[in-house]
Amino acid sequence: MDFVTVGTARDNLAITRFATRPVLNSPQTSEVLLEVANFGQAPAKTNVELAYDGQLLDVKPLSIDPG
């Protein structure tokens, strides 16, 4: 087996866990669990956007250290 390197290494943020569950007292509302990992070499800053059916619902800033 031969390994061939293609391209270059890049920083990578990844969603590693995502789940939703309804709020019992409000059937039209859900809670969201989101876990993000930084597989890059440097701290990262970005925004997490939550959208449903093409409509933006919320935006949260995210700062995450590598590892």
N, CA, C and O atoms as a MOPAC input file, in Angstrom:
PM7 MOZYME 1SCF
protein

 N      0.83500 1    -1.14100 1     0.00000 1
 C      0.00000 1     0.00000 1     0.00000 1
 C      0.90000 1     1.23000 1     0.00000 1
 O      1.84800 1     1.30300 1     0.78200 1
 N      0.61700 1     2.18100 1    -0.85700 1
 C      1.32800 1     3.45700 1    -0.92000 1
 C      0.40500 1     4.56800 1    -0.46800 1
 O     -0.77900 1     4.58200 1    -0.80400 1
 N      0.95400 1     5.50700 1     0.30200 1
 C      0.20800 1     6.69800 1     0.70400 1
 C      0.71800 1     7.86200 1    -0.12300 1
 O      1.92400 1     8.08800 1    -0.22300 1
 N     -0.19400 1     8.58400 1    -0.70400 1
 C      0.15500 1     9.72700 1    -1.52400 1
 C     -0.44800 1    10.96600 1    -0.88700 1
 O     -1.66300 1    11.04300 1    -0.70200 1
 N      0.39300 1    11.93600 1    -0.55000 1
 C     -0.08500 1    13.18200 1     0.03900 1
 C     -0.62900 1    14.07900 1    -1.06100 1
 O      0.02600 1    14.31600 1    -2.07600 1
 N     -1.83100 1    14.56900 1    -0.83900 1
 C     -2.46500 1    15.47000 1    -1.80000 1
 C     -2.84600 1    16.73500 1    -1.05100 1
 O     -3.53400 1    16.66900 1    -0.03200 1
 N     -2.41000 1    17.87800 1    -1.54000 1
 C     -2.74900 1    19.13700 1    -0.88700 1
 C     -1.88200 1    19.38300 1     0.33200 1
 O     -0.82000 1    18.78100 1     0.49500 1
 N     -2.35400 1    20.27800 1     1.18500 1
 C     -1.61700 1    20.63800 1     2.38900 1
 C     -2.54400 1    20.54400 1     3.59900 1
 O     -3.76800 1    20.57200 1     3.46800 1
 N     -1.93900 1    20.43300 1     4.76800 1
 C     -2.72500 1    20.38500 1     5.99800 1
 C     -3.42600 1    21.72100 1     6.21400 1
 O     -2.88000 1    22.77900 1     5.90000 1
 N     -4.63200 1    21.65900 1     6.74800 1
 C     -5.40900 1    22.87200 1     7.02900 1
 C     -6.03800 1    22.75100 1     8.39600 1
 O     -6.29000 1    21.65200 1     8.88800 1
 N     -6.28900 1    23.90300 1     9.00600 1
 C     -7.01000 1    23.89000 1    10.27000 1
 C     -8.42600 1    23.36400 1    10.04200 1
 O     -9.00400 1    23.53700 1     8.96900 1
 N     -8.96800 1    22.72100 1    11.06900 1
 C    -10.25600 1    22.06800 1    10.89400 1
 C    -11.07000 1    22.14700 1    12.17700 1
 O    -10.63600 1    21.66300 1    13.22300 1
 N    -12.23900 1    22.75100 1    12.10100 1
 C    -13.22700 1    22.69600 1    13.17100 1
 C    -14.28700 1    21.69100 1    12.73500 1
 O    -14.68400 1    21.66500 1    11.57100 1
 N    -14.73900 1    20.87200 1    13.66500 1
 C    -15.70300 1    19.83700 1    13.30700 1
 C    -16.80200 1    19.74800 1    14.35300 1
 O    -16.54900 1    19.87700 1    15.55100 1
 N    -18.01700 1    19.52700 1    13.88800 1
 C    -19.12500 1    19.20400 1    14.79500 1
 C    -18.96900 1    17.73000 1    15.14600 1
 O    -19.05400 1    16.86700 1    14.27300 1
 N    -18.74100 1    17.44200 1    16.42700 1
 C    -18.51900 1    16.06400 1    16.86200 1
 C    -19.72800 1    15.46900 1    17.57900 1
 O    -19.79400 1    14.25900 1    17.79700 1
 N    -20.68400 1    16.32500 1    17.94400 1
 C    -21.92100 1    15.83700 1    18.55100 1
 C    -23.02500 1    16.84800 1    18.27700 1
 O    -22.83000 1    18.05500 1    18.42000 1
 N    -24.19100 1    16.33600 1    17.88100 1
 C    -25.34100 1    17.19900 1    17.63300 1
 C    -26.59200 1    16.43000 1    18.01100 1
 O    -26.80000 1    15.30800 1    17.55000 1
 N    -27.42500 1    17.03000 1    18.84700 1
 C    -28.68000 1    16.38100 1    19.24800 1
 C    -29.71600 1    17.45200 1    19.56100 1
 O    -29.37700 1    18.56600 1    19.96100 1
 N    -30.96000 1    17.10200 1    19.37600 1
 C    -32.06400 1    17.98300 1    19.76300 1
 C    -33.06100 1    17.17200 1    20.57000 1
 O    -33.15100 1    15.95100 1    20.44200 1
 N    -33.80500 1    17.88100 1    21.40200 1
 C    -34.91000 1    17.24200 1    22.12000 1
 C    -35.96500 1    18.30100 1    22.38800 1
 O    -35.63900 1    19.46500 1    22.62000 1
 N    -37.23200 1    17.89700 1    22.35600 1
 C    -38.30800 1    18.86400 1    22.60100 1
 C    -38.33700 1    19.29600 1    24.06500 1
 O    -37.99100 1    18.52700 1    24.96200 1
 N    -38.74900 1    20.52000 1    24.28200 1
 C    -38.98300 1    21.03000 1    25.63300 1
 C    -40.39000 1    20.58100 1    26.03000 1
 O    -41.36300 1    20.88000 1    25.33800 1
 N    -40.48900 1    19.86500 1    27.14300 1
 C    -41.76600 1    19.24400 1    27.51700 1
 C    -42.90400 1    20.23700 1    27.66400 1
 O    -44.02600 1    19.94200 1    27.25300 1
 N    -42.65100 1    21.40200 1    28.23600 1
 C    -43.71400 1    22.38500 1    28.46100 1
 C    -44.00900 1    23.23800 1    27.22800 1
 O    -44.95300 1    24.02800 1    27.22900 1
 N    -43.20900 1    23.08000 1    26.18700 1
 C    -43.37700 1    23.89300 1    24.98500 1
 C    -43.08900 1    23.03500 1    23.75600 1
 O    -41.95700 1    23.01900 1    23.27200 1
 N    -44.09700 1    22.31600 1    23.24100 1
 C    -43.86700 1    21.37200 1    22.14800 1
 C    -43.30700 1    21.99100 1    20.86700 1
 O    -42.75500 1    21.27400 1    20.03300 1
 N    -43.43600 1    23.29900 1    20.69500 1
 C    -42.90000 1    23.96500 1    19.50800 1
 C    -41.43900 1    24.37800 1    19.68800 1
 O    -40.83300 1    24.94800 1    18.78100 1
 N    -40.87500 1    24.08700 1    20.87000 1
 C    -39.51500 1    24.50700 1    21.19500 1
 C    -38.63900 1    23.28300 1    21.44300 1
 O    -39.08900 1    22.28800 1    22.01000 1
 N    -37.38100 1    23.37000 1    21.00900 1
 C    -36.43200 1    22.28300 1    21.22900 1
 C    -35.15200 1    22.82200 1    21.84500 1
 O    -34.78900 1    23.98200 1    21.64800 1
 N    -34.47700 1    21.96400 1    22.59300 1
 C    -33.13300 1    22.24900 1    23.07800 1
 C    -32.14000 1    21.63100 1    22.10700 1
 O    -32.40500 1    20.58400 1    21.51700 1
 N    -30.99800 1    22.28500 1    21.94500 1
 C    -29.98200 1    21.80200 1    21.01900 1
 C    -28.68700 1    21.59300 1    21.78300 1
 O    -28.26400 1    22.45800 1    22.54900 1
 N    -28.05500 1    20.43700 1    21.57100 1
 C    -26.72900 1    20.14900 1    22.09300 1
 C    -25.77200 1    20.11500 1    20.91600 1
 O    -25.99100 1    19.38800 1    19.94700 1
 N    -24.70500 1    20.91000 1    21.00600 1
 C    -23.71900 1    20.96400 1    19.93300 1
 C    -22.33500 1    20.88600 1    20.55600 1
 O    -22.01100 1    21.66100 1    21.45600 1
 N    -21.51900 1    19.95300 1    20.07900 1
 C    -20.13800 1    19.83600 1    20.52200 1
 C    -19.23800 1    20.06600 1    19.31000 1
 O    -19.41200 1    19.43900 1    18.26500 1
 N    -18.28000 1    20.96800 1    19.46500 1
 C    -17.36500 1    21.31500 1    18.37700 1
 C    -15.94400 1    21.03900 1    18.83600 1
 O    -15.58700 1    21.37100 1    19.96700 1
 N    -15.12800 1    20.43800 1    17.98000 1
 C    -13.72200 1    20.17300 1    18.27600 1
 C    -12.85000 1    20.95400 1    17.30200 1
 O    -13.20100 1    21.12700 1    16.13500 1
 N    -11.71700 1    21.42000 1    17.79500 1
 C    -10.74300 1    22.13100 1    16.97200 1
 C     -9.56900 1    21.18800 1    16.73700 1
 O     -8.77900 1    20.93800 1    17.64800 1
 N     -9.45400 1    20.66800 1    15.52900 1
 C     -8.36800 1    19.75900 1    15.17400 1
 C     -7.18500 1    20.49600 1    14.56100 1
 O     -6.25500 1    19.86800 1    14.05400 1
 N     -7.21700 1    21.82600 1    14.60400 1
 C     -6.12400 1    22.63000 1    14.07700 1
 C     -5.02200 1    22.81500 1    15.10600 1
 O     -5.03600 1    22.20700 1    16.17600 1
 N     -4.07200 1    23.66400 1    14.75800 1
 C     -2.91100 1    23.92300 1    15.60600 1
 C     -3.04300 1    25.20400 1    16.41600 1
 O     -2.24800 1    25.43900 1    17.32600 1
 N     -4.02700 1    26.03300 1    16.10400 1
 C     -4.16000 1    27.34300 1    16.74600 1
 C     -5.58500 1    27.53700 1    17.24700 1
 O     -6.51100 1    26.90000 1    16.74700 1
 N     -5.76600 1    28.41900 1    18.23700 1
 C     -7.12600 1    28.74600 1    18.67400 1
 C     -7.94200 1    29.29200 1    17.49500 1
 O     -7.39300 1    29.88300 1    16.56500 1
 N     -9.23600 1    29.08600 1    17.55100 1
 C    -10.11200 1    29.53800 1    16.46300 1
 C    -11.26800 1    30.34700 1    17.03300 1
 O    -11.75900 1    30.07400 1    18.12900 1
 N    -11.69000 1    31.34500 1    16.27200 1
 C    -12.88600 1    32.12500 1    16.59400 1
 C    -13.79200 1    32.10000 1    15.37600 1
 O    -13.34700 1    32.31300 1    14.24800 1
 N    -15.06800 1    31.83700 1    15.61900 1
 C    -16.04100 1    31.78900 1    14.53200 1
 C    -17.42300 1    32.01200 1    15.12400 1
 O    -17.55800 1    32.25800 1    16.32200 1
 N    -18.42700 1    31.92800 1    14.30300 1
 C    -19.81500 1    31.99000 1    14.74600 1
 C    -20.48800 1    30.66100 1    14.44800 1
 O    -20.22600 1    30.04400 1    13.41500 1
 N    -21.34600 1    30.22500 1    15.33900 1
 C    -22.19400 1    29.05800 1    15.11000 1
 C    -23.57000 1    29.58900 1    14.75400 1
 O    -24.17800 1    30.33500 1    15.52100 1
 N    -24.05500 1    29.19900 1    13.59000 1
 C    -25.36500 1    29.65200 1    13.11700 1
 C    -26.33900 1    28.48000 1    13.15100 1
 O    -26.02800 1    27.39200 1    12.66500 1
 N    -27.50800 1    28.70300 1    13.72200 1
 C    -28.55800 1    27.68900 1    13.76300 1
 C    -29.68300 1    28.13800 1    12.84200 1
 O    -30.25200 1    29.21600 1    13.01300 1
 N    -29.99100 1    27.30000 1    11.87100 1
 C    -31.04200 1    27.63100 1    10.90900 1
 C    -32.00800 1    26.45500 1    10.80700 1
 O    -31.63600 1    25.30100 1    11.02000 1
 N    -33.24600 1    26.77600 1    10.47900 1
 C    -34.26800 1    25.75900 1    10.26400 1
 C    -35.07800 1    26.12700 1     9.03700 1
 O    -35.61000 1    27.23200 1     8.93300 1
 N    -35.16400 1    25.19500 1     8.11800 1
 C    -35.94100 1    25.39000 1     6.89900 1
 C    -35.51500 1    26.66800 1     6.16700 1
 O    -36.34700 1    27.40400 1     5.63600 1
 N    -34.19900 1    26.91100 1     6.15300 1
 C    -33.65600 1    28.06200 1     5.44000 1
 C    -33.73300 1    29.37900 1     6.19300 1
 O    -33.30000 1    30.40700 1     5.67400 1
 N    -34.27300 1    29.37100 1     7.40100 1
 C    -34.42000 1    30.60200 1     8.18300 1
 C    -33.43100 1    30.58600 1     9.35100 1
 O    -33.39800 1    29.63700 1    10.13400 1
 N    -32.62800 1    31.64700 1     9.45900 1
 C    -31.65700 1    31.77300 1    10.53100 1
 C    -32.38100 1    31.99800 1    11.85200 1
 O    -33.17000 1    32.93400 1    11.97800 1
 N    -32.11100 1    31.13000 1    12.85300 1
 C    -32.77800 1    31.22200 1    14.14600 1
 C    -31.91000 1    31.89500 1    15.20200 1
 O    -32.41000 1    32.65600 1    16.03000 1
 N    -30.59800 1    31.61300 1    15.17200 1
 C    -29.72100 1    32.15300 1    16.21100 1
 C    -28.28000 1    32.10300 1    15.73500 1
 O    -27.91900 1    31.27700 1    14.89700 1
 N    -27.46500 1    32.99200 1    16.27600 1
 C    -26.02800 1    33.03000 1    16.00000 1
 C    -25.32000 1    33.19800 1    17.34400 1
 O    -25.65700 1    34.08700 1    18.12600 1
 N    -24.34000 1    32.33900 1    17.60100 1
 C    -23.56000 1    32.41500 1    18.83800 1
 C    -22.07200 1    32.46300 1    18.48100 1
 O    -21.61500 1    31.70100 1    17.62900 1
 N    -21.31800 1    33.35300 1    19.12600 1
 C    -19.87400 1    33.36600 1    18.90300 1
 C    -19.22800 1    32.14500 1    19.57200 1
 O    -19.69300 1    31.67200 1    20.60900 1
 N    -18.15200 1    31.64800 1    18.96200 1
 C    -17.45500 1    30.47900 1    19.48500 1
 C    -15.94700 1    30.74700 1    19.44700 1
 O    -15.39700 1    31.08900 1    18.40000 1
 N    -15.29700 1    30.59100 1    20.57600 1
 C    -13.83600 1    30.60900 1    20.66800 1
 C    -13.41800 1    29.25700 1    21.20800 1
 O    -13.91200 1    28.81900 1    22.24800 1
 N    -12.50000 1    28.58500 1    20.50000 1
 C    -12.14500 1    27.21800 1    20.88200 1
 C    -10.64400 1    27.01100 1    20.70800 1
 O    -10.06900 1    27.34600 1    19.67300 1
 N    -10.02500 1    26.45100 1    21.74400 1
 C     -8.60700 1    26.13400 1    21.70500 1
 C     -8.37900 1    24.85400 1    20.91400 1
 O     -9.29600 1    24.04400 1    20.77500 1
 N     -7.16900 1    24.66000 1    20.39300 1
 C     -6.88600 1    23.41300 1    19.66300 1
 C     -6.88900 1    22.21400 1    20.60300 1
 O     -6.68500 1    22.34400 1    21.81000 1
 N     -7.12400 1    21.06000 1    20.02500 1
 C     -7.07000 1    19.81900 1    20.80400 1
 C     -8.38800 1    19.43400 1    21.27400 1
 O     -8.53000 1    18.41300 1    21.94700 1

